């Protein structure tokens, strides 16, 4: 895969791996001539001191959350993987769906809702503590999250992953890196054909740094050598990257990580948002529900010592202001 590089003076937590090229931003020094991005994302600038409201939450959870993910296509489902083991599904009202499972995961990625055969299912790709990539299924007929094998052949232990839409069709696009080589992102498309899941691998993308998180922003794969977790908030022409670093508030970037700024979260009347979230996911558009401007979902411990998943309204940056 062709490598293009930009040497920038400002440090950035992201790099950009677009189709056909990987663009290294800020944190990675490149030997090529300094130049600007060829196709910067479309987004309005964000004012300093941005603060978004926490509008809803789950009840206090059983323990610390390791990762969160949301599904697209049909009604949105929230998947919550716990630090001490366990996987639970929630609806967008913050109510748990079905019973918890005992699966122990190190990561879970955003899922997709579809029909396989005659069954309506929501599939979340995830990584077991042993480093295997599996699928985790929600379906109205199941009492609890169910684990299935995925047709992805990988002999090395997988360390992290992210998912996105596939412009070439298919159910979901997946990118992952391994414990043995965190400087290579393997991508491919998971599809459903006549009731069976198939995997179409793509060329690996090499980086000059160890990847710690990745995210798809539309058809662009963005990786980070610093952030513990990241999410894409896309709606129409608007595209922003959200990232978390240990002990820090949410950060946002509308230029693929060239610049970032902190995002404050304003507590609701009865909702206390975690000050230093440990996991994040986001959607700029939801098919239904009370989030017209999309939603950002974070997990962590609040000031009362309770572990919760909190829903944040990003309408201030995703919706056009109302004019007279």
C-alpha positions in Angstrom: 0.0 0.0 0.0 1.4 3.4 -1.0 2.6 5.6 1.9 2.1 9.3 2.0 3.3 11.5 4.8 2.8 14.9 6.3 5.3 16.2 8.9 3.3 18.5 11.2 4.6 20.5 14.2 1.5 20.0 16.4 1.2 16.6 18.1 -1.9 14.6 17.1 -3.5 11.4 18.5 -4.6 10.3 15.0 -3.4 9.2 11.6 -5.5 8.7 8.5 -5.5 5.5 6.5 -7.6 6.4 3.5 -8.4 4.0 0.7 -5.2 3.4 -1.3 -2.9 5.3 1.1 -2.1 5.9 4.7 -1.5 9.4 5.8 0.6 9.9 8.9 -0.2 12.9 11.0 1.7 14.7 13.7 2.9 12.0 16.0 4.9 10.3 13.3 7.9 12.0 11.7 8.1 11.4 7.9 11.0 12.0 5.6 8.9 13.4 2.7 8.2 17.0 1.9 5.8 18.8 4.2 2.4 19.4 2.6 -1.2 19.7 3.6 -4.0 17.1 3.4 -5.3 16.6 -0.1 -8.9 16.2 1.0 -9.7 17.6 4.4 -13.0 16.5 5.9 -16.1 18.8 5.6 -16.9 20.2 9.1 -17.5 23.6 10.7 -15.0 24.8 13.2 -15.7 24.0 16.9 -15.6 26.9 19.4 -13.3 26.6 22.4 -15.0 25.6 25.6 -17.4 23.2 23.9 -19.7 21.5 26.5 -22.3 18.9 25.6 -25.2 17.8 27.8 -25.6 14.3 29.4 -29.2 13.5 28.7 -29.7 9.9 29.8 -27.9 6.9 31.4 -28.2 3.3 32.4 -28.8 2.3 36.0 -25.6 1.8 38.0 -23.8 -1.2 36.5 -22.2 -4.2 38.3 -18.6 -3.0 37.8 -16.1 -1.2 35.6 -16.8 -1.2 31.8 -14.0 -2.2 29.4 -15.7 -1.3 26.1 -19.0 -0.1 24.6 -20.4 -0.4 21.0 -23.6 0.5 19.2 -25.3 -1.0 16.2 -26.6 0.6 13.0 -29.3 -0.5 10.6 -32.7 -0.9 12.3 -33.2 -0.2 16.0 -29.9 0.7 17.7 -28.6 -1.7 20.3 -25.9 -0.9 22.8 -23.3 -3.6 23.8 -21.4 -3.3 27.1 -18.4 -5.5 27.9 -17.2 -5.5 31.5 -13.7 -5.3 32.8 -14.2 -8.4 35.1 -16.0 -10.3 32.3 -19.5 -10.3 31.1 -21.4 -8.9 28.1 -24.8 -7.2 28.3 -27.1 -5.6 25.7 -29.1 -2.4 26.3 -31.7 -0.4 24.3 -31.4 3.3 23.7 -33.6 3.9 26.8 -30.7 2.5 28.9 -32.7 -0.6 29.8 -31.0 -4.0 29.7 -32.3 -6.4 27.1 -32.4 -10.0 28.1 -29.9 -11.6 30.5 -26.2 -11.0 30.9 -23.7 -13.4 29.4 -20.3 -14.5 30.9 -18.1 -13.9 27.9 -14.8 -12.3 28.7 -13.9 -9.7 26.0 -10.9 -7.4 25.6 -12.8 -5.3 23.0 -16.1 -5.1 21.1 -16.8 -3.0 18.0 -19.8 -1.3 16.6 -22.3 -3.8 15.1 -24.8 -4.1 12.2 -28.4 -5.2 12.2 -29.5 -7.4 9.3 -31.5 -10.5 8.4 -29.7 -13.8 8.1 -32.1 -16.3 6.6 -35.4 -15.6 8.3 -33.9 -14.2 11.5 -33.4 -10.6 12.3 -30.1 -10.3 14.1 -27.6 -7.7 15.3 -24.0 -8.7 15.0 -21.1 -7.2 17.0 -17.5 -8.3 16.2 -15.4 -8.6 19.3 -12.1 -10.0 20.7 -11.9 -12.6 23.4 -9.4 -12.3 26.2 -7.5 -15.1 24.4 -7.2 -12.9 21.3 -9.7 -14.6 19.0 -12.2 -12.6 16.9 -15.8 -13.7 17.4 -19.3 -12.5 16.7 -21.8 -11.6 19.4 -25.4 -11.8 18.4 -28.6 -10.0 19.6 -31.9 -11.4 18.3 -35.4 -11.0 19.8 -35.6 -14.8 20.2 -32.4 -15.1 22.3 -32.3 -14.8 26.1 -28.8 -13.5 26.3 -25.9 -12.5 24.0 -24.7 -15.4 21.9 -21.2 -16.0 20.6 -20.6 -17.3 17.1 -17.5 -18.0 15.0 -16.6 -15.7 12.2 -14.9 -16.8 9.0 -11.8 -14.7 9.6 -8.6 -16.8 9.6 -6.0 -15.3 11.8 -3.4 -17.4 13.6 -2.0 -14.6 15.7 -3.7 -13.2 18.8 -5.7 -10.1 17.9 -5.2 -7.0 20.1 -7.8 -4.5 18.8 -10.3 -3.8 16.1 -12.8 -1.3 14.7 -15.7 -1.5 12.2 -17.3 0.6 9.6 -19.7 0.6 6.6 -18.5 -1.1 3.4 -18.8 1.1 0.3 -18.5 -2.1 -1.8 -21.4 -3.8 -0.1 -21.3 -6.4 2.5 -22.5 -6.4 6.1 -19.6 -4.6 7.8 -16.0 -3.7 7.2 -13.5 -4.7 9.9 -9.9 -3.6 10.7 -7.8 -5.2 13.3 -4.2 -5.4 14.5 -2.4 -8.2 16.4 -0.3 -8.5 19.5 2.6 -9.7 17.4 2.4 -6.8 15.0 0.6 -3.7 16.1 2.1 -1.7 13.2 -0.1 -3.4 10.6 -3.8 -3.0 10.2 -5.6 -5.9 8.5 -8.9 -5.0 6.8 -11.7 -6.9 5.1 -15.4 -7.1 4.6 -17.8 -9.5 6.4 -20.8 -10.4 4.2 -23.9 -12.6 4.4 -24.4 -14.8 1.4 -27.4 -17.2 1.4 -27.5 -17.4 5.2 -23.7 -17.9 5.6 -21.1 -15.3 6.7 -18.1 -14.8 4.4 -14.9 -12.8 4.7 -13.2 -10.9 1.9 -9.7 -9.8 3.0 -8.1 -6.6 1.8 -4.5 -5.6 1.6 -2.8 -4.9 5.0 -2.0 -1.3 5.8 1.4 -0.7 7.4 2.1 2.1 9.9 5.2 3.6 11.4 3.9 3.3 14.9 2.1 0.9 17.2 -1.6 1.3 16.8 -3.7 1.7 20.0 -7.1 2.4 18.5 -8.8 2.8 15.1 -12.0 4.1 13.7 -13.7 4.4 10.3 -15.0 7.8 9.3 -17.2 7.0 6.3 -14.7 5.2 4.0 -11.6 6.5 5.7 -9.8 4.3 8.2 -8.2 6.4 11.0 -5.7 5.0 13.5 -4.1 6.4 16.6 -0.8 5.7 18.4 -2.0 7.3 21.6 -5.7 7.2 22.3 -7.1 4.3 24.4 -10.4 4.4 22.5 -11.9 6.4 19.6 -15.2 6.9 17.8 -16.5 8.5 14.7 -19.3 11.0 14.8 -20.5 11.4 11.2 -23.7 13.0 9.8 -24.1 14.3 6.3 -21.0 16.4 5.5 -20.1 16.6 9.2 -17.3 14.3 10.3 -15.6 14.4 13.7 -13.3 12.0 15.5 -13.7 11.5 19.3 -10.9 10.0 21.4 -10.1 9.1 24.9 -6.7 9.1 26.7 -6.3 7.8 30.3 -7.1 10.4 32.9 -8.3 12.9 30.3 -11.7 14.3 29.1 -13.1 13.5 25.7 -11.2 15.0 22.8 -12.7 16.0 19.4 -11.2 16.7 16.0 -12.8 17.8 12.8 -9.7 17.6 10.6 -8.6 13.9 11.1 -6.5 14.8 14.1 -4.6 17.8 12.8 -6.0 19.7 15.8 -7.9 18.4 18.8 -9.7 20.1 21.7 -11.3 18.9 25.0 -15.1 18.4 25.2 -16.8 19.1 28.5 -19.8 17.1 29.5 -22.6 18.9 31.4 -24.4 16.8 34.0 -28.1 16.5 33.8 -30.5 17.0 36.7 -30.2 13.4 37.8 -27.3 12.3 35.6 -23.6 12.4 36.5 -21.3 11.9 33.6 -17.9 10.2 34.2 -15.2 12.9 34.2 -12.6 10.5 32.7 -14.5 8.0 30.5 -12.9 4.6 29.8 -14.9 3.7 26.7 -16.7 5.6 23.9 -18.9 5.1 20.8 -21.0 7.4 18.8 -23.5 7.8 15.9 -24.4 10.9 14.1 -27.7 9.5 12.8 -30.1 7.1 14.6 -32.9 5.4 12.8 -35.4 6.1 15.6 -35.5 7.3 19.2 -35.1 10.5 21.0 -31.7 11.6 19.6 -32.3 13.7 16.6 -28.7 14.9 16.4 -27.2 11.6 17.1 -25.6 10.4 20.3 -22.3 10.0 22.0 -22.1 7.1 24.5 -19.4 6.9 27.2 -18.8 4.6 30.1 -16.9 5.2 33.3 -17.1 6.0 37.0 -19.0 9.1 38.2 -18.3 11.3 41.2 -20.6 9.1 43.3 -18.4 6.0 42.6 -21.0 4.4 40.4 -20.2 2.8 37.0 -22.6 3.8 34.3 -23.1 4.2 30.6 -24.1 7.8 29.8 -25.8 9.2 26.7 -24.6 12.6 25.5 -26.4 14.8 23.0 -24.1 16.2 20.3 -26.8 18.2 18.5 -24.9 21.5 19.1 -22.3 20.3 16.6 -24.2 17.9 14.4 -27.4 19.9 13.7 -27.6 23.2 11.8 -28.7 26.1 14.1 -32.3 27.2 13.8 -32.7 30.5 12.1 -35.7 32.9 12.0 
